[in-house]
Amino acid sequence: MAAILIRFFGRFAEQAGQELSFEMPEDGLFISDLRAQLAERFGPELLDPRVRAAVGDVIVGDERKVRPGEQVDILAPLSGG
Amino acid sequence: MRCGTILTERAIDAPKLLGEFVKACENAGGVVSFCGLARGRDADGRIVATLRLERHPRLTERSLEQIARDAADRFDVSDILVVHRWGTIPPGDVIVFVAAAARHRRAAFLGADYLMDRLKTDAVLWKKEEGIDGGRWIEPTEEDRAAVASWEK
């Protein structure tokens, strides 16, 4: 099994910690599947459509496939301004 | 066209920023500015000890730049400034300062209004009110969402 590094921002960091090494298949994992697996572990809020994922500092959609060694940021619903 | 964004952990001196902004404007007939302040009480009336704003190492600044650029592209403004604070913010302090200058006041008002509506929903930041009973993460309200959506009509 390979792994990716996940960083959590906003409320999710309280439940999941700020960083998590996450095991995944060698041939990649779709963001949608990653979110589903994280939701099983940390709660259904992770499936909220306002939650965004970023890979390499670029916000990506659920259809993006992440590769081993990449860094994925999970962003809770934004609240700036 | 001057378009500036600043993300800072330091206290924002709004009068100083406004003074400098006005002084540096060329060709402007009007300047509109807005300060967002950290409220001392939350929506339920409980005292807020501090407001904590979390940022992303790179996406936060990028989001401020994009929002400022979008305002500059959309309205006939000559100068734009967005200054957003992150970190621990005591009640009463300035969270965000925006200013828009234009030859005509309508564009300046619209530019500043648009900047705030966009910042409320698209700035990559996370707000948490912390008080005696613990903390509460803030999310944009229905009003915030309706406000930003109205610019799309």
gemmi code that builds the backbone of each chain (N, CA, C; Angstrom):
import gemmi

chains = {
    "A": [
        ("MET", (0.848, -1.212, 0.000), (0.000, 0.000, 0.000), (0.872, 1.247, 0.000)),
        ("ALA", (0.391, 2.257, -0.688), (1.097, 3.531, -0.719), (0.373, 4.496, 0.211)),
        ("ALA", (0.893, 5.713, 0.281), (0.267, 6.675, 1.195), (0.281, 8.076, 0.613)),
        ("ILE", (-0.666, 8.881, 1.078), (-0.647, 10.317, 0.793), (-0.693, 11.038, 2.131)),
        ("LEU", (-0.261, 12.293, 2.106), (-0.337, 13.117, 3.307), (-1.564, 14.007, 3.175)),
        ("ILE", (-2.430, 13.942, 4.174), (-3.624, 14.783, 4.161), (-3.480, 15.856, 5.229)),
        ("ARG", (-3.774, 17.094, 4.869), (-3.810, 18.186, 5.850), (-5.249, 18.656, 5.948)),
        ("PHE", (-5.696, 18.905, 7.172), (-7.069, 19.355, 7.399), (-7.078, 20.818, 7.811)),
        ("PHE", (-8.011, 21.578, 7.244), (-8.132, 22.998, 7.567), (-9.541, 23.307, 8.043)),
        ("GLY", (-9.631, 24.231, 9.006), (-10.930, 24.580, 9.554), (-11.337, 23.559, 10.601)),
        ("ARG", (-12.639, 23.380, 10.766), (-13.148, 22.538, 11.838), (-12.641, 21.098, 11.805)),
        ("PHE", (-12.299, 20.608, 10.638), (-11.902, 19.191, 10.518), (-10.613, 18.891, 11.254)),
        ("ALA", (-9.754, 19.894, 11.397), (-8.483, 19.655, 12.078), (-8.714, 19.257, 13.534)),
        ("GLU", (-9.829, 19.695, 14.105), (-10.124, 19.344, 15.505), (-10.457, 17.871, 15.641)),
        ("GLN", (-11.145, 17.333, 14.638), (-11.523, 15.911, 14.725), (-10.403, 15.001, 14.243)),
        ("ALA", (-9.776, 15.412, 13.146), (-8.852, 14.499, 12.467), (-7.385, 14.804, 12.754)),
        ("GLY", (-7.134, 15.922, 13.409), (-5.742, 16.346, 13.559), (-5.353, 17.189, 12.364)),
        ("GLN", (-4.222, 17.852, 12.441), (-3.862, 18.740, 11.335), (-3.317, 17.974, 10.145)),
        ("GLU", (-2.686, 16.817, 10.435), (-2.073, 16.047, 9.357), (-2.332, 14.580, 9.565)),
        ("LEU", (-2.427, 13.870, 8.479), (-2.698, 12.440, 8.569), (-2.030, 11.744, 7.399)),
        ("SER", (-1.328, 10.663, 7.683), (-0.781, 9.853, 6.614), (-1.826, 8.795, 6.286)),
        ("PHE", (-2.269, 8.759, 5.051), (-3.422, 7.949, 4.683), (-3.027, 6.909, 3.649)),
        ("GLU", (-3.332, 5.651, 3.966), (-2.978, 4.573, 3.029), (-3.949, 4.551, 1.861)),
        ("MET", (-3.415, 4.264, 0.668), (-4.254, 4.233, -0.516), (-3.675, 3.254, -1.533)),
        ("PRO", (-4.470, 2.870, -2.529), (-3.941, 1.936, -3.530), (-2.813, 2.549, -4.342)),
        ("GLU", (-1.906, 1.695, -4.803), (-0.753, 2.148, -5.588), (-1.162, 2.909, -6.853)),
        ("ASP", (-2.283, 2.479, -7.465), (-2.642, 3.084, -8.747), (-3.513, 4.337, -8.589)),
        ("GLY", (-3.649, 4.841, -7.372), (-4.346, 6.110, -7.190), (-5.711, 5.969, -6.533)),
        ("LEU", (-6.261, 7.110, -6.143), (-7.549, 7.133, -5.453), (-8.269, 8.413, -5.857)),
        ("PHE", (-9.529, 8.314, -6.261), (-10.293, 9.518, -6.593), (-10.617, 10.299, -5.331)),
        ("ILE", (-10.649, 11.615, -5.477), (-10.990, 12.475, -4.342), (-12.346, 12.072, -3.766)),
        ("SER", (-13.294, 11.727, -4.635), (-14.627, 11.343, -4.154), (-14.535, 10.133, -3.224)),
        ("ASP", (-13.704, 9.170, -3.588), (-13.541, 7.978, -2.755), (-12.785, 8.307, -1.478)),
        ("LEU", (-11.806, 9.184, -1.596), (-11.055, 9.605, -0.416), (-11.990, 10.253, 0.589)),
        ("ARG", (-12.839, 11.138, 0.092), (-13.774, 11.815, 0.987), (-14.730, 10.828, 1.647)),
        ("ALA", (-15.179, 9.858, 0.874), (-16.083, 8.840, 1.440), (-15.392, 8.071, 2.560)),
        ("GLN", (-14.148, 7.723, 2.342), (-13.410, 6.974, 3.372), (-13.147, 7.841, 4.597)),
        ("LEU", (-12.823, 9.108, 4.363), (-12.604, 10.013, 5.498), (-13.909, 10.229, 6.266)),
        ("ALA", (-15.020, 10.266, 5.548), (-16.319, 10.469, 6.200), (-16.658, 9.293, 7.103)),
        ("GLU", (-16.296, 8.093, 6.688), (-16.537, 6.914, 7.537), (-15.792, 7.035, 8.847)),
        ("ARG", (-14.613, 7.634, 8.753), (-13.764, 7.725, 9.937), (-14.106, 8.936, 10.805)),
        ("PHE", (-14.377, 10.072, 10.145), (-14.476, 11.328, 10.894), (-15.838, 11.994, 10.837)),
        ("GLY", (-16.770, 11.440, 10.095), (-18.123, 12.004, 10.116), (-18.590, 12.469, 8.760)),
        ("PRO", (-19.919, 12.518, 8.589), (-20.510, 12.833, 7.282), (-20.297, 14.273, 6.823)),
        ("GLU", (-19.824, 15.152, 7.725), (-19.585, 16.553, 7.298), (-18.602, 16.614, 6.140)),
        ("LEU", (-17.751, 15.609, 6.063), (-16.745, 15.602, 4.993), (-17.356, 15.424, 3.612)),
        ("LEU", (-18.622, 15.031, 3.581), (-19.289, 14.853, 2.296), (-20.061, 16.101, 1.880)),
        ("ASP", (-20.077, 17.125, 2.745), (-20.745, 18.391, 2.433), (-20.175, 18.936, 1.124)),
        ("PRO", (-21.040, 19.300, 0.165), (-20.524, 19.800, -1.118), (-19.700, 21.081, -0.998)),
        ("ARG", (-19.834, 21.798, 0.124), (-19.028, 23.012, 0.277), (-17.590, 22.696, 0.706)),
        ("VAL", (-17.358, 21.467, 1.093), (-15.998, 21.060, 1.459), (-15.177, 20.913, 0.178)),
        ("ARG", (-13.996, 21.508, 0.168), (-13.171, 21.420, -1.037), (-11.868, 20.700, -0.739)),
        ("ALA", (-11.288, 20.156, -1.810), (-9.986, 19.512, -1.700), (-9.003, 20.258, -2.580)),
        ("ALA", (-7.770, 20.325, -2.128), (-6.715, 20.935, -2.941), (-5.557, 19.960, -3.022)),
        ("VAL", (-4.959, 19.858, -4.198), (-3.773, 19.026, -4.380), (-2.683, 19.925, -4.930)),
        ("GLY", (-1.564, 19.955, -4.251), (-0.477, 20.831, -4.709), (-0.915, 22.273, -4.810)),
        ("ASP", (-1.710, 22.725, -3.848), (-2.164, 24.112, -3.792), (-3.091, 24.516, -4.935)),
        ("VAL", (-3.742, 23.554, -5.541), (-4.751, 23.843, -6.557), (-6.044, 23.153, -6.123)),
        ("ILE", (-7.133, 23.902, -6.075), (-8.401, 23.285, -5.688), (-8.868, 22.369, -6.814)),
        ("VAL", (-9.237, 21.148, -6.442), (-9.591, 20.136, -7.440), (-10.989, 19.587, -7.158)),
        ("GLY", (-11.569, 18.961, -8.165), (-12.895, 18.369, -8.007), (-12.805, 16.915, -7.579)),
        ("ASP", (-13.980, 16.347, -7.321), (-14.051, 14.956, -6.876), (-13.512, 13.966, -7.907)),
        ("GLU", (-13.454, 14.390, -9.158), (-13.023, 13.487, -10.238), (-11.496, 13.378, -10.328)),
        ("ARG", (-10.802, 14.168, -9.568), (-9.346, 14.145, -9.607), (-8.840, 12.865, -8.941)),
        ("LYS", (-7.854, 12.240, -9.567), (-7.260, 11.041, -8.971), (-5.942, 11.453, -8.327)),
        ("VAL", (-5.775, 11.123, -7.054), (-4.507, 11.455, -6.403), (-3.574, 10.259, -6.466)),
        ("ARG", (-2.296, 10.574, -6.569), (-1.254, 9.542, -6.710), (-0.496, 9.419, -5.390)),
        ("PRO", (0.127, 8.300, -5.144), (0.934, 8.153, -3.922), (1.976, 9.253, -3.835)),
        ("GLY", (2.174, 9.754, -2.635), (3.177, 10.784, -2.434), (2.642, 12.192, -2.574)),
        ("GLU", (1.413, 12.357, -3.094), (0.862, 13.710, -3.226), (0.334, 14.196, -1.882)),
        ("GLN", (0.170, 15.496, -1.783), (-0.384, 16.090, -0.573), (-1.780, 16.610, -0.883)),
        ("VAL", (-2.727, 16.212, -0.075), (-4.114, 16.628, -0.274), (-4.551, 17.484, 0.903)),
        ("ASP", (-5.073, 18.656, 0.625), (-5.612, 19.513, 1.677), (-7.126, 19.408, 1.653)),
        ("ILE", (-7.728, 19.131, 2.808), (-9.190, 19.084, 2.916), (-9.621, 20.379, 3.594)),
        ("LEU", (-10.398, 21.190, 2.859), (-10.772, 22.511, 3.344), (-12.231, 22.502, 3.801)),
        ("ALA", (-12.456, 22.789, 5.073), (-13.823, 22.901, 5.589), (-14.506, 24.096, 4.908)),
        ("PRO", (-15.847, 24.205, 4.998), (-16.515, 25.366, 4.395), (-15.869, 26.673, 4.844)),
        ("LEU", (-15.637, 27.573, 3.854), (-14.886, 28.792, 4.123), (-15.697, 29.802, 4.929)),
        ("SER", (-14.987, 30.603, 5.705), (-15.654, 31.698, 6.407), (-14.672, 32.825, 6.651)),
        ("GLY", (-14.418, 33.592, 5.623), (-13.548, 34.749, 5.769), (-14.373, 36.013, 5.696)),
        ("GLY", (-13.695, 37.117, 5.502), (-14.373, 38.383, 5.296), (-14.741, 39.090, 6.593)),
    ],
    "B": [
        ("MET", (-3.907, 51.047, -13.027), (-4.803, 50.292, -12.128), (-3.970, 49.685, -11.011)),
        ("ARG", (-4.254, 50.131, -9.789), (-3.515, 49.599, -8.635), (-4.400, 48.594, -7.925)),
        ("CYS", (-3.881, 47.398, -7.721), (-4.696, 46.362, -7.092), (-3.820, 45.678, -6.058)),
        ("GLY", (-4.072, 45.920, -4.788), (-3.204, 45.367, -3.756), (-3.968, 44.504, -2.776)),
        ("THR", (-3.312, 43.424, -2.337), (-3.886, 42.587, -1.290), (-2.801, 42.309, -0.268)),
        ("ILE", (-3.186, 42.305, 0.997), (-2.248, 42.016, 2.079), (-2.921, 41.055, 3.048)),
        ("LEU", (-2.205, 40.003, 3.407), (-2.659, 39.081, 4.448), (-1.708, 39.274, 5.613)),
        ("THR", (-2.223, 39.607, 6.771), (-1.343, 39.943, 7.877), (-1.840, 39.365, 9.189)),
        ("GLU", (-0.899, 39.065, 10.084), (-1.265, 38.595, 11.414), (-1.322, 39.789, 12.384)),
        ("ARG", (-0.875, 40.933, 11.906), (-0.775, 42.108, 12.764), (-2.064, 42.907, 12.782)),
        ("ALA", (-2.230, 43.730, 13.799), (-3.415, 44.584, 13.918), (-3.484, 45.520, 12.713)),
        ("ILE", (-4.705, 45.731, 12.235), (-4.927, 46.578, 11.062), (-5.271, 47.983, 11.525)),
        ("ASP", (-4.492, 48.968, 11.059), (-4.766, 50.375, 11.382), (-5.555, 50.952, 10.204)),
        ("ALA", (-6.873, 50.874, 10.313), (-7.720, 51.258, 9.179), (-7.573, 52.731, 8.795)),
        ("PRO", (-7.592, 53.665, 9.751), (-7.451, 55.070, 9.345), (-6.141, 55.325, 8.596)),
        ("LYS", (-5.077, 54.694, 9.036), (-3.781, 54.884, 8.378), (-3.825, 54.328, 6.963)),
        ("LEU", (-4.406, 53.134, 6.814), (-4.500, 52.511, 5.493), (-5.327, 53.385, 4.553)),
        ("LEU", (-6.429, 53.891, 5.067), (-7.304, 54.716, 4.225), (-6.578, 55.987, 3.805)),
        ("GLY", (-5.890, 56.613, 4.761), (-5.153, 57.839, 4.442), (-4.120, 57.612, 3.350)),
        ("GLU", (-3.368, 56.514, 3.497), (-2.340, 56.197, 2.499), (-2.957, 55.875, 1.152)),
        ("PHE", (-4.066, 55.171, 1.184), (-4.753, 54.769, -0.041), (-5.236, 56.010, -0.802)),
        ("VAL", (-5.890, 56.904, -0.096), (-6.423, 58.119, -0.738), (-5.282, 58.945, -1.332)),
        ("LYS", (-4.209, 59.051, -0.560), (-3.065, 59.857, -1.002), (-2.457, 59.312, -2.297)),
        ("ALA", (-2.459, 57.975, -2.412), (-1.804, 57.352, -3.564), (-2.711, 57.260, -4.794)),
        ("CYS", (-3.988, 57.611, -4.632), (-4.904, 57.529, -5.778), (-4.615, 58.642, -6.775)),
        ("GLU", (-4.648, 58.269, -8.048), (-4.570, 59.283, -9.104), (-5.855, 59.169, -9.906)),
        ("ASN", (-6.384, 60.266, -10.349), (-7.585, 60.235, -11.200), (-8.842, 59.754, -10.498)),
        ("ALA", (-8.821, 59.639, -9.184), (-10.029, 59.159, -8.513), (-10.926, 60.333, -8.151)),
        ("GLY", (-12.222, 60.135, -8.327), (-13.188, 61.141, -7.901), (-13.805, 60.753, -6.571)),
        ("GLY", (-13.670, 59.486, -6.190), (-14.249, 59.046, -4.922), (-13.591, 57.777, -4.426)),
        ("VAL", (-13.572, 57.614, -3.106), (-13.030, 56.404, -2.470), (-14.077, 55.870, -1.508)),
        ("VAL", (-14.338, 54.568, -1.580), (-15.239, 53.919, -0.625), (-14.431, 52.870, 0.123)),
        ("SER", (-14.549, 52.855, 1.445), (-13.834, 51.838, 2.221), (-14.788, 51.168, 3.203)),
        ("PHE", (-14.420, 49.994, 3.654), (-15.216, 49.238, 4.618), (-14.281, 48.515, 5.573)),
        ("CYS", (-14.669, 48.491, 6.868), (-13.937, 47.681, 7.856), (-14.867, 46.624, 8.400)),
        ("GLY", (-14.438, 45.376, 8.409), (-15.165, 44.325, 9.106), (-14.555, 44.205, 10.493)),
        ("LEU", (-15.391, 44.237, 11.521), (-14.889, 44.221, 12.898), (-15.222, 42.910, 13.588)),
        ("ALA", (-14.377, 42.510, 14.520), (-14.652, 41.320, 15.323), (-15.691, 41.690, 16.374)),
        ("ARG", (-16.824, 41.010, 16.332), (-17.905, 41.313, 17.268), (-17.578, 40.786, 18.661)),
        ("GLY", (-18.096, 41.504, 19.653), (-17.861, 41.076, 21.029), (-18.845, 40.022, 21.504)),
        ("ARG", (-19.963, 39.868, 20.763), (-20.958, 38.851, 21.136), (-21.327, 38.040, 19.906)),
        ("ASP", (-21.618, 36.766, 20.111), (-21.980, 35.933, 18.972), (-23.464, 36.083, 18.662)),
        ("ALA", (-23.935, 35.292, 17.695), (-25.323, 35.415, 17.232), (-26.336, 35.144, 18.349)),
        ("ASP", (-25.926, 34.387, 19.368), (-26.834, 34.088, 20.483), (-26.636, 35.042, 21.661)),
        ("GLY", (-25.823, 36.042, 21.470), (-25.613, 37.035, 22.519), (-24.528, 36.699, 23.523)),
        ("ARG", (-23.899, 35.549, 23.343), (-22.831, 35.179, 24.294), (-21.559, 35.957, 23.988)),
        ("ILE", (-20.777, 36.193, 25.041), (-19.544, 36.960, 24.871), (-18.515, 36.144, 24.094)),
        ("VAL", (-17.900, 36.789, 23.143), (-16.817, 36.167, 22.382), (-15.510, 36.687, 22.950)),
        ("ALA", (-14.665, 35.782, 23.458), (-13.390, 36.223, 24.036), (-12.412, 36.590, 22.926)),
        ("THR", (-12.301, 35.710, 21.952), (-11.468, 36.029, 20.797), (-12.050, 35.396, 19.540)),
        ("LEU", (-11.614, 35.954, 18.432), (-11.941, 35.384, 17.141), (-10.640, 34.810, 16.594)),
        ("ARG", (-10.714, 33.559, 16.147), (-9.492, 32.984, 15.582), (-9.706, 32.751, 14.099)),
        ("LEU", (-8.818, 33.281, 13.286), (-8.911, 33.067, 11.846), (-7.748, 32.212, 11.396)),
        ("GLU", (-8.070, 31.071, 10.796), (-7.049, 30.168, 10.292), (-6.870, 30.412, 8.795)),
        ("ARG", (-5.631, 30.355, 8.340), (-5.375, 30.551, 6.921), (-4.737, 29.286, 6.347)),
        ("HIS", (-4.634, 29.252, 5.010), (-3.905, 28.202, 4.302), (-2.580, 28.827, 3.869)),
        ("PRO", (-1.477, 28.067, 3.939), (-0.167, 28.646, 3.614), (-0.096, 29.356, 2.276)),
        ("ARG", (-0.845, 28.915, 1.262), (-0.752, 29.570, -0.053), (-2.114, 29.963, -0.622)),
        ("LEU", (-3.132, 29.158, -0.379), (-4.423, 29.416, -1.020), (-5.095, 30.685, -0.522)),
        ("THR", (-4.823, 31.070, 0.712), (-5.489, 32.268, 1.250), (-5.077, 33.504, 0.466)),
        ("GLU", (-3.790, 33.705, 0.338), (-3.322, 34.886, -0.410), (-3.811, 34.849, -1.843)),
        ("ARG", (-3.767, 33.668, -2.436), (-4.224, 33.540, -3.833), (-5.693, 33.912, -3.955)),
        ("SER", (-6.489, 33.519, -2.968), (-7.927, 33.810, -3.052), (-8.165, 35.315, -2.927)),
        ("LEU", (-7.408, 35.991, -2.069), (-7.554, 37.444, -1.935), (-7.180, 38.122, -3.250)),
        ("GLU", (-6.091, 37.670, -3.841), (-5.644, 38.253, -5.120), (-6.691, 38.049, -6.202)),
        ("GLN", (-7.267, 36.858, -6.260), (-8.275, 36.570, -7.295), (-9.499, 37.444, -7.119)),
        ("ILE", (-9.958, 37.578, -5.871), (-11.150, 38.393, -5.590), (-10.887, 39.847, -5.961)),
        ("ALA", (-9.716, 40.358, -5.611), (-9.383, 41.750, -5.943), (-9.325, 41.944, -7.454)),
        ("ARG", (-8.727, 40.973, -8.148), (-8.617, 41.050, -9.622), (-10.003, 41.011, -10.249)),
        ("ASP", (-10.877, 40.172, -9.717), (-12.232, 40.076, -10.268), (-12.964, 41.401, -10.106)),
        ("ALA", (-12.779, 42.054, -8.960), (-13.420, 43.357, -8.739), (-12.851, 44.387, -9.722)),
        ("ALA", (-11.556, 44.368, -9.915), (-10.904, 45.314, -10.826), (-11.368, 45.097, -12.265)),
        ("ASP", (-11.580, 43.852, -12.629), (-12.013, 43.545, -13.999), (-13.462, 43.949, -14.230)),
        ("ARG", (-14.246, 43.837, -13.165), (-15.695, 43.996, -13.339), (-16.156, 45.443, -13.259)),
        ("PHE", (-15.482, 46.259, -12.432), (-15.967, 47.619, -12.190), (-14.952, 48.640, -12.676)),
        ("ASP", (-15.472, 49.813, -12.971), (-14.615, 50.866, -13.514), (-13.897, 51.573, -12.368)),
        ("VAL", (-13.021, 50.819, -11.698), (-12.275, 51.353, -10.549), (-10.820, 51.576, -10.932)),
        ("SER", (-10.186, 52.496, -10.233), (-8.787, 52.798, -10.546), (-7.833, 52.178, -9.523)),
        ("ASP", (-8.334, 51.958, -8.301), (-7.474, 51.416, -7.243), (-8.302, 50.516, -6.334)),
        ("ILE", (-7.673, 49.412, -5.939), (-8.335, 48.488, -5.010), (-7.334, 48.053, -3.957)),
        ("LEU", (-7.812, 47.955, -2.717), (-6.956, 47.427, -1.651), (-7.787, 46.492, -0.786)),
        ("VAL", (-7.224, 45.314, -0.508), (-7.839, 44.367, 0.430), (-6.778, 44.005, 1.458)),
        ("VAL", (-7.079, 44.247, 2.724), (-6.159, 43.841, 3.788), (-6.939, 42.939, 4.735)),
        ("HIS", (-6.504, 41.702, 4.881), (-7.220, 40.732, 5.718), (-6.291, 40.226, 6.810)),
        ("ARG", (-6.798, 40.193, 8.005), (-6.004, 39.702, 9.129), (-6.302, 38.221, 9.357)),
        ("TRP", (-5.314, 37.510, 9.883), (-5.537, 36.128, 10.322), (-4.910, 35.969, 11.693)),
        ("GLY", (-5.183, 34.838, 12.348), (-4.621, 34.594, 13.676), (-5.657, 34.921, 14.743)),
        ("THR", (-5.191, 35.373, 15.891), (-6.083, 35.657, 17.024), (-6.461, 37.127, 17.025)),
        ("ILE", (-7.759, 37.394, 17.003), (-8.231, 38.780, 16.870), (-9.166, 39.112, 18.027)),
        ("PRO", (-8.831, 40.095, 18.849), (-9.690, 40.457, 19.978), (-10.948, 41.202, 19.510)),
        ("PRO", (-12.035, 41.146, 20.300), (-13.254, 41.868, 19.926), (-12.964, 43.342, 19.677)),
        ("GLY", (-13.636, 43.883, 18.667), (-13.463, 45.292, 18.355), (-12.375, 45.562, 17.326)),
        ("ASP", (-11.463, 44.626, 17.150), (-10.391, 44.838, 16.171), (-10.903, 44.656, 14.753)),
        ("VAL", (-10.144, 45.220, 13.826), (-10.503, 45.111, 12.401), (-10.065, 43.749, 11.869)),
        ("ILE", (-11.005, 43.044, 11.259), (-10.681, 41.751, 10.635), (-10.236, 41.981, 9.194)),
        ("VAL", (-10.979, 42.836, 8.514), (-10.709, 43.057, 7.095), (-10.966, 44.511, 6.755)),
        ("PHE", (-10.115, 45.060, 5.874), (-10.270, 46.425, 5.378), (-10.259, 46.356, 3.859)),
        ("VAL", (-11.267, 46.969, 3.225), (-11.250, 47.042, 1.764), (-11.453, 48.499, 1.366)),
        ("ALA", (-10.876, 48.860, 0.236), (-11.074, 50.202, -0.295), (-11.099, 50.121, -1.815)),
        ("ALA", (-11.960, 50.962, -2.410), (-12.041, 51.024, -3.867), (-12.111, 52.487, -4.260)),
        ("ALA", (-11.322, 52.855, -5.256), (-11.337, 54.225, -5.765), (-11.767, 54.200, -7.218)),
        ("ALA", (-12.473, 55.251, -7.639), (-12.936, 55.322, -9.028), (-13.134, 56.780, -9.396)),
        ("ARG", (-13.244, 57.027, -10.675), (-13.530, 58.385, -11.142), (-14.915, 58.804, -10.683)),
        ("HIS", (-15.850, 57.851, -10.670), (-17.230, 58.132, -10.275), (-17.633, 57.240, -9.100)),
        ("ARG", (-18.417, 57.827, -8.210), (-18.668, 57.148, -6.929), (-19.401, 55.820, -7.055)),
        ("ARG", (-20.275, 55.684, -8.044), (-21.061, 54.453, -8.158), (-20.139, 53.238, -8.271)),
        ("ALA", (-19.127, 53.332, -9.115), (-18.191, 52.214, -9.298), (-17.435, 51.914, -8.008)),
        ("ALA", (-17.092, 52.966, -7.262), (-16.373, 52.768, -6.000), (-17.263, 52.034, -4.988)),
        ("PHE", (-18.526, 52.434, -4.881), (-19.460, 51.763, -3.965), (-19.651, 50.303, -4.376)),
        ("LEU", (-19.885, 50.092, -5.671), (-20.112, 48.733, -6.153), (-18.873, 47.859, -5.941)),
        ("GLY", (-17.712, 48.414, -6.227), (-16.474, 47.654, -6.075), (-16.266, 47.191, -4.643)),
        ("ALA", (-16.466, 48.101, -3.686), (-16.268, 47.754, -2.279), (-17.308, 46.730, -1.817)),
        ("ASP", (-18.552, 46.921, -2.251), (-19.638, 46.008, -1.886), (-19.349, 44.600, -2.428)),
        ("TYR", (-18.938, 44.548, -3.677), (-18.617, 43.267, -4.329), (-17.451, 42.580, -3.608)),
        ("LEU", (-16.425, 43.347, -3.279), (-15.270, 42.768, -2.580), (-15.717, 42.084, -1.290)),
        ("MET", (-16.533, 42.731, -0.515), (-16.962, 42.146, 0.759), (-17.823, 40.918, 0.556)),
        ("ASP", (-18.737, 40.964, -0.398), (-19.582, 39.786, -0.645), (-18.736, 38.598, -1.082)),
        ("ARG", (-17.764, 38.829, -1.913), (-16.881, 37.751, -2.367), (-15.996, 37.230, -1.242)),
        ("LEU", (-15.469, 38.151, -0.442), (-14.601, 37.729, 0.667), (-15.361, 36.839, 1.645)),
        ("LYS", (-16.623, 37.149, 1.847), (-17.420, 36.377, 2.812), (-17.585, 34.921, 2.399)),
        ("THR", (-17.577, 34.650, 1.115), (-17.821, 33.271, 0.688), (-16.626, 32.613, 0.010)),
        ("ASP", (-15.711, 33.394, -0.527), (-14.626, 32.810, -1.324), (-13.217, 33.005, -0.763)),
        ("ALA", (-13.061, 33.814, 0.273), (-11.719, 33.953, 0.847), (-11.387, 32.651, 1.580)),
        ("VAL", (-10.216, 32.110, 1.323), (-9.839, 30.826, 1.930), (-9.350, 31.084, 3.347)),
        ("LEU", (-10.301, 31.128, 4.262), (-10.041, 31.383, 5.683), (-11.119, 30.666, 6.478)),
        ("TRP", (-10.823, 30.399, 7.736), (-11.792, 29.741, 8.609), (-11.842, 30.494, 9.929)),
        ("LYS", (-13.098, 30.837, 10.316), (-13.303, 31.690, 11.479), (-13.864, 30.871, 12.629)),
        ("LYS", (-13.290, 31.074, 13.807), (-13.839, 30.400, 14.980), (-13.984, 31.411, 16.104)),
        ("GLU", (-15.194, 31.492, 16.644), (-15.432, 32.357, 17.805), (-15.122, 31.535, 19.046)),
        ("GLU", (-14.300, 32.085, 19.928), (-13.949, 31.352, 21.146), (-14.401, 32.128, 22.372)),
        ("GLY", (-15.137, 31.444, 23.254), (-15.638, 32.079, 24.473), (-15.503, 31.132, 25.642)),
        ("ILE", (-16.201, 31.477, 26.740), (-16.088, 30.678, 27.964), (-16.601, 29.263, 27.743)),
        ("ASP", (-17.676, 29.143, 26.935), (-18.295, 27.825, 26.732), (-17.644, 27.016, 25.639)),
        ("GLY", (-16.500, 27.445, 25.198), (-15.856, 26.709, 24.116), (-15.857, 27.528, 22.850)),
        ("GLY", (-15.782, 26.861, 21.704), (-15.678, 27.580, 20.452), (-16.751, 27.180, 19.466)),
        ("ARG", (-16.932, 28.048, 18.489), (-17.919, 27.760, 17.451), (-17.359, 28.192, 16.109)),
        ("TRP", (-17.333, 27.264, 15.177), (-16.873, 27.592, 13.831), (-17.985, 28.332, 13.097)),
        ("ILE", (-17.595, 29.375, 12.407), (-18.556, 30.223, 11.694), (-18.662, 29.761, 10.247)),
        ("GLU", (-19.843, 29.876, 9.681), (-20.009, 29.608, 8.257), (-20.767, 30.757, 7.627)),
        ("PRO", (-20.615, 30.959, 6.307), (-21.388, 32.030, 5.672), (-22.875, 31.803, 5.907)),
        ("THR", (-23.597, 32.889, 6.097), (-25.040, 32.789, 6.323), (-25.772, 32.709, 4.987)),
        ("GLU", (-27.075, 32.440, 5.061), (-27.899, 32.442, 3.842), (-27.832, 33.807, 3.176)),
        ("GLU", (-27.762, 34.817, 4.030), (-27.678, 36.193, 3.536), (-26.383, 36.411, 2.749)),
        ("ASP", (-25.270, 35.878, 3.290), (-23.983, 35.996, 2.596), (-24.047, 35.305, 1.242)),
        ("ARG", (-24.636, 34.113, 1.242), (-24.701, 33.335, 0.000), (-25.593, 34.024, -1.028)),
        ("ALA", (-26.716, 34.568, -0.549), (-27.624, 35.273, -1.466), (-26.946, 36.525, -2.019)),
        ("ALA", (-26.177, 37.194, -1.164), (-25.501, 38.432, -1.578), (-24.504, 38.152, -2.695)),
        ("VAL", (-23.686, 37.130, -2.535), (-22.687, 36.863, -3.580), (-23.375, 36.346, -4.843)),
        ("ALA", (-24.452, 35.586, -4.674), (-25.167, 35.062, -5.846), (-25.811, 36.197, -6.644)),
        ("SER", (-26.221, 37.257, -5.968), (-26.910, 38.351, -6.656), (-26.002, 39.060, -7.656)),
        ("TRP", (-24.691, 38.965, -7.480), (-23.765, 39.579, -8.439), (-23.719, 38.806, -9.743)),
        ("GLU", (-24.216, 37.566, -9.708), (-24.177, 36.745, -10.907), (-25.369, 36.992, -11.817)),
        ("LYS", (-26.366, 37.723, -11.300), (-27.586, 37.918, -12.111), (-27.365, 38.988, -13.171)),
    ],
}
model = gemmi.Model(1)
for chain_id, residues in chains.items():
    chain = gemmi.Chain(chain_id)
    for i, (resn, *xyz) in enumerate(residues, 1):
        res = gemmi.Residue()
        res.name, res.seqid = resn, gemmi.SeqId(i, " ")
        for name, pos in zip(("N", "CA", "C"), xyz):
            atom = gemmi.Atom()
            atom.name, atom.element = name, gemmi.Element(name[0])
            atom.pos, atom.b_iso = gemmi.Position(*pos), 0.0
            res.add_atom(atom)
        chain.add_residue(res)
    model.add_chain(chain)
structure = gemmi.Structure()
structure.add_model(model)
structure.setup_entities()
